[in-house]
Amino acid sequence: MRLYIFIYLNIFVAEILEQMRSIEIKQEFCPKNHRCPVIPACPFGAISQDGPSSEPSIDDSKCQQCGLCCNFCRVFSCKSPQ
């Protein structure tokens, strides 16, 4: 019985994750003149930057779509699914 509940919950969570927002970077808002302050704010380590003169990037394999970056900086945009 517990195994069935566990499997059901995993399927349910996977469906919710598919419906969650996606996070995009609006490069036109990034000044690209400093280290991105959102990098240490991401609890999953999904944001990186090649150098202070480049825009940040999101590692989709690490990103959990929590939206903290969107609340932290306007360069990050959270889009709800259509």
C-alpha positions in Angstrom: 0.0 0.0 0.0 2.8 2.5 0.9 4.5 1.7 -2.4 1.4 2.6 -4.4 1.0 5.9 -2.5 4.7 6.7 -3.1 4.4 6.0 -6.8 1.2 8.1 -7.0 2.8 11.0 -5.2 5.8 10.9 -7.5 3.6 11.0 -10.6 1.5 13.8 -9.0 4.6 15.9 -8.2 6.0 15.3 -11.8 2.8 16.7 -13.2 2.9 19.7 -11.0 6.5 20.4 -12.0 5.6 20.3 -15.7 2.9 22.9 -15.1 5.2 25.2 -13.2 6.6 28.5 -14.5 9.7 28.7 -16.6 12.5 31.2 -15.8 14.1 33.3 -18.5 16.9 35.8 -18.5 16.1 39.2 -20.0 19.6 40.1 -21.3 18.6 43.6 -22.2 18.1 44.5 -18.5 21.5 43.1 -17.4 24.2 45.8 -17.2 27.0 43.2 -17.5 29.3 45.3 -15.4 29.5 43.4 -12.1 29.2 39.9 -10.6 25.6 38.8 -10.7 24.2 39.3 -7.1 21.6 36.5 -7.7 24.2 33.8 -7.9 24.6 33.4 -4.1 20.8 33.8 -3.7 19.9 30.7 -5.7 19.5 27.8 -3.2 20.2 25.2 -5.9 23.3 26.7 -7.4 21.6 26.9 -10.8 22.8 30.4 -11.8 26.3 31.0 -13.1 28.2 33.7 -14.9 31.4 33.4 -17.1 32.7 36.8 -15.9 31.6 40.2 -14.7 31.2 41.5 -18.2 28.8 38.7 -19.2 25.1 37.9 -18.5 24.2 35.2 -16.0 22.9 31.8 -17.2 20.6 29.2 -15.7 21.5 25.5 -15.5 18.1 23.9 -16.3 19.2 20.6 -14.7 19.7 22.3 -11.3 16.9 24.9 -11.5 13.9 23.9 -9.4 11.7 26.8 -10.7 11.4 28.2 -7.2 11.3 31.8 -8.5 13.6 33.4 -5.9 15.8 34.8 -8.7 12.7 36.5 -10.2 12.0 38.2 -6.9 15.6 39.2 -6.5 16.4 40.9 -9.8 14.4 42.1 -12.8 16.8 40.4 -15.2 15.1 37.1 -14.3 11.6 36.7 -15.5 9.2 34.0 -14.3 6.7 32.9 -17.0 3.6 30.9 -16.1 2.6 28.2 -18.5 0.0 29.2 -21.1 
